[in-house]
Amino acid sequence: MKSLTYRGLECVLLENDRLQLMVPRSIGPRILSLRFLRGENLLAEQPGFVTTRPDGKTYHFYGGHRLWLSPEDPIRSYGLDDWPVEISAEGDSLLIRKTVEVETGIEKSILLSMPAGEAKLRLTHRLANLGQEPVECAPWAITQLRLGGLAILPQVQTNTGLLPNRLISLWPYSDIASPQLSLGRHFILLRAGEQPPFKIGFPNPRGWLAYWLDGNLFVKRTSYDPRARYSDFGSSSECYCNQHFLELETLAPLTWIAPGESITHLETWELFPDISFPADEKTMLAIADEFGLE
């Protein structure tokens, strides 16, 4: 493992001949940087962005990618990430493990696997219950991205005849009249600019979310279980944006984790370069067809 300092934090470098990641040792589990070789970091960098928990403790967002607990709770979800993590190499993979959280008894870890020669990353998020009581929760994988791009959220295309086929969840602060939001037949599009907070969630059987930024298309995929129970009125995918960053979020089904047991949530990331701005649904449909975004 190659260690270096990035943004003042001790990090481990994970790379192949296409992609480069920075994984911090001193906080986490996190990914602070994702880029093509010699490219710009696509992830948001938020070293000074904080919030205060109800118990008075300060939660640091830091930016990048993180693992939370769903449903959102001001203590359980906001487990402090301000201490060193254990990072170990497993072949061409990195395992990031955090010490057990006092409030939940949960140990968080993320296994990162990067195949050679591909702009792809496989992330296995794990929640292990090392406490004394069962815990109901779900892994919640949150990726903060830089502003200036466009989030592409796929809509269900199943023909259900006279019955509804789509459901969205909105938060109290979400303004559906926002000029940054476009509700189309095939996609929900959200421009990531300096705007008031906005959040939307939805069941996502298509399994992918995307973000276009500076000619690059970032895609994250995960599975969807139509029989399972998800947080936030059934949302398996969510997107949040404010004046600092945009988040693409995927959630696993809610599960009771018995003491000594664990659950996992798998994401696959892909990066595609030299992509034209998807200015309308026709352009985005062509991009989706080209890269197998069903």
MOGIRA-V493068 format. One record per pair of residues at least 6 apart in sequence whose C-alpha atoms are under 6 Angstrom apart, sorted by the first residue. I is the first residue (numbers start at 1). J is the second residue. D is the distance in whole Angstrom. If there is no record, write none. Layout:
I|J|D ; I|J|D
//
This chain:
2|12|6 ; 2|13|6 ; 3|11|6 ; 3|12|5 ; 4|10|6 ; 4|11|5 ; 5|11|6 ; 10|24|6 ; 10|25|6 ; 11|23|5 ; 11|24|4 ; 11|25|5 ; 12|22|6 ; 12|23|5 ; 13|21|6 ; 13|22|5 ; 14|20|6 ; 14|21|5 ; 16|116|6 ; 17|117|6 ; 18|36|6 ; 18|37|6 ; 18|119|5 ; 19|35|6 ; 19|36|5 ; 19|37|5 ; 19|119|6 ; 20|34|6 ; 20|35|6 ; 21|33|5 ; 21|34|5 ; 22|31|6 ; 22|32|6 ; 22|33|5 ; 23|31|5 ; 25|84|5 ; 25|85|5 ; 26|83|6 ; 26|84|4 ; 27|81|5 ; 27|82|5 ; 27|83|5 ; 27|84|5 ; 28|81|5 ; 29|96|6 ; 30|65|5 ; 30|66|5 ; 31|64|5 ; 31|65|5 ; 32|64|4 ; 33|41|6 ; 33|43|6 ; 34|41|5 ; 34|42|6 ; 35|41|5 ; 42|145|6 ; 42|146|6 ; 43|64|5 ; 43|144|6 ; 43|145|4 ; 43|146|5 ; 44|63|5 ; 44|64|6 ; 44|144|5 ; 44|145|5 ; 44|146|4 ; 45|63|5 ; 46|62|5 ; 46|63|5 ; 47|62|4 ; 49|61|6 ; 50|59|6 ; 50|60|5 ; 50|61|6 ; 51|58|6 ; 51|59|5 ; 52|58|5 ; 59|80|6 ; 63|144|6 ; 64|143|6 ; 64|144|5 ; 65|142|6 ; 65|143|4 ; 66|142|5 ; 67|140|6 ; 67|141|5 ; 68|77|5 ; 68|140|5 ; 69|77|5 ; 69|138|6 ; 69|139|5 ; 69|140|6 ; 70|137|5 ; 70|138|5 ; 70|140|6 ; 71|231|6 ; 85|97|6 ; 85|98|5 ; 86|96|6 ; 86|97|5 ; 87|95|6 ; 87|96|5 ; 88|94|6 ; 88|95|5 ; 93|112|5 ; 93|113|4 ; 94|111|6 ; 94|112|5 ; 95|110|6 ; 95|111|4 ; 96|109|5 ; 96|110|5 ; 97|109|4 ; 98|108|5 ; 99|107|6 ; 100|106|5 ; 100|107|4 ; 105|129|6 ; 105|130|5 ; 105|131|4 ; 106|128|5 ; 106|129|5 ; 106|130|6 ; 107|127|6 ; 107|128|5 ; 108|126|6 ; 108|127|5 ; 109|125|6 ; 109|126|5 ; 110|124|5 ; 110|125|5 ; 111|123|6 ; 111|124|5 ; 112|122|6 ; 112|123|5 ; 113|121|6 ; 113|122|5 ; 114|121|5 ; 119|270|6 ; 119|271|6 ; 120|269|5 ; 120|270|4 ; 121|268|6 ; 121|269|5 ; 122|268|5 ; 123|266|6 ; 123|267|5 ; 124|265|6 ; 124|266|5 ; 125|264|5 ; 125|265|5 ; 126|263|6 ; 126|264|4 ; 127|262|5 ; 127|263|5 ; 128|261|6 ; 128|262|4 ; 129|259|5 ; 129|260|6 ; 129|261|6 ; 130|259|6 ; 130|260|6 ; 131|259|6 ; 132|259|6 ; 133|259|6 ; 134|257|5 ; 134|258|4 ; 134|259|6 ; 135|256|5 ; 135|257|5 ; 136|255|5 ; 136|256|4 ; 137|254|5 ; 137|255|6 ; 138|252|5 ; 138|253|6 ; 138|254|5 ; 139|252|6 ; 140|250|6 ; 140|251|5 ; 141|249|6 ; 141|250|5 ; 142|249|4 ; 143|247|5 ; 143|248|5 ; 144|246|6 ; 144|247|4 ; 145|245|6 ; 145|246|5 ; 146|245|5 ; 147|192|5 ; 147|193|6 ; 147|245|5 ; 148|192|5 ; 148|193|6 ; 149|192|5 ; 149|212|5 ; 149|213|4 ; 150|190|6 ; 150|191|5 ; 150|192|6 ; 150|211|6 ; 150|212|5 ; 151|189|6 ; 151|190|5 ; 151|210|6 ; 151|211|4 ; 152|189|5 ; 152|210|5 ; 152|211|6 ; 153|187|5 ; 153|188|5 ; 153|209|5 ; 154|187|5 ; 155|186|5 ; 155|187|5 ; 167|202|6 ; 168|201|6 ; 168|202|5 ; 169|200|6 ; 169|201|5 ; 169|202|6 ; 170|200|5 ; 174|198|5 ; 174|199|6 ; 180|190|6 ; 180|191|5 ; 181|189|6 ; 181|190|5 ; 182|188|6 ; 182|189|5 ; 194|243|4 ; 195|242|6 ; 195|243|5 ; 196|242|5 ; 197|241|6 ; 197|242|4 ; 198|240|6 ; 198|241|5 ; 199|239|6 ; 199|240|4 ; 200|238|6 ; 200|239|6 ; 201|235|5 ; 201|237|6 ; 201|238|4 ; 202|235|4 ; 202|237|6 ; 203|234|6 ; 203|235|5 ; 203|236|5 ; 204|236|6 ; 205|224|5 ; 207|221|5 ; 207|222|5 ; 207|223|6 ; 208|220|6 ; 208|221|4 ; 209|219|6 ; 209|220|5 ; 210|218|5 ; 210|219|4 ; 211|217|6 ; 211|218|5 ; 215|274|5 ; 215|275|5 ; 216|272|6 ; 216|273|5 ; 216|274|6 ; 216|275|6 ; 217|271|6 ; 217|272|5 ; 218|270|6 ; 218|271|5 ; 219|269|6 ; 219|270|5 ; 220|268|6 ; 220|269|4 ; 221|267|5 ; 221|268|5 ; 222|267|5 ; 228|253|6 ; 229|253|5 ; 229|254|6 ; 230|253|5 ; 230|254|6 ; 236|250|6 ; 236|251|5 ; 237|249|6 ; 237|250|5 ; 238|249|5 ; 239|247|6 ; 239|248|5 ; 239|249|6 ; 240|246|6 ; 240|247|5 ; 278|284|5
//
